[in-house]
Amino acid sequence: MLDVAFESVARVRTPVSWKHKRNYEGLYWAATIEGHVWFESLYERAAVMRLDRDREVVGIAAQPMWIHWALGGKHAPDYFVRYRDGGGVLIDVKPDSNIRDDDVTTFALTADLCDRLGWGYTVVSDISVEEHRNLRFLSGYRYRRWASGPLRSRLGERVGERRSLAEWAELLQDACEQPLGAVYSAMWWGDLDFDVRTPLSLNTRAKAV
């Protein structure tokens, strides 16, 4: 089982669709892995966006396996993630407000299995409305064309400095054609650190890292 490249497998479960279904399903293009990742809800899409900002992620697969429990029942975790160091993590995604007793049991069993396999396990349940909004906006700047060499070099010279987004854009005017877009890209990729849980504006403070 540990020899399987779960980050590359096809999903094992196809949800049933019906007219007026409330969940929004689709494919998200993840710049980190340069490929599409399926999501079953907008909340799952936000969780994938979180992963997409992590440069240590090299693979993401949705619904990668069925886990059959010895006492009956089964579970298909939402995602398998492979990291650059070779480590694997299973992820389930569900808002805190939707987690029920049976979910708690399933998550505990999954965590125990991952511990025995040497994998990590995470339940993503804390994405706020504001963070989701920020991720959705900044994802428009995840494409490589925004991250030029001169831009990253300029930011590298300013590591540790904290400025407003407007000030960063002004500083980068001669390093790229669209400095504000470049600032947003740097925020997406982690070259500029900020609080993703607070509303964004040109006055938002970000630190070069």
Protein Blocks (a to p, Z undefined) as FASTA:
>chain_A
ZZpcfklcccfbdcdddehiabdcdddddfklopadddfbfklmmmmmmmmmpmkbcbdc
ehkbccddfkgpcdddfbdcddfkopacddddddfklpcfklmmmmmmmmmmmmmnopac
dddfkbcfklmmmmmmmmmmmpfklmcfklmmmmmmmgoiacdfklmmmmmmmmpfblml
mmmmmmmnopagcdfkbccdfklccddZZ
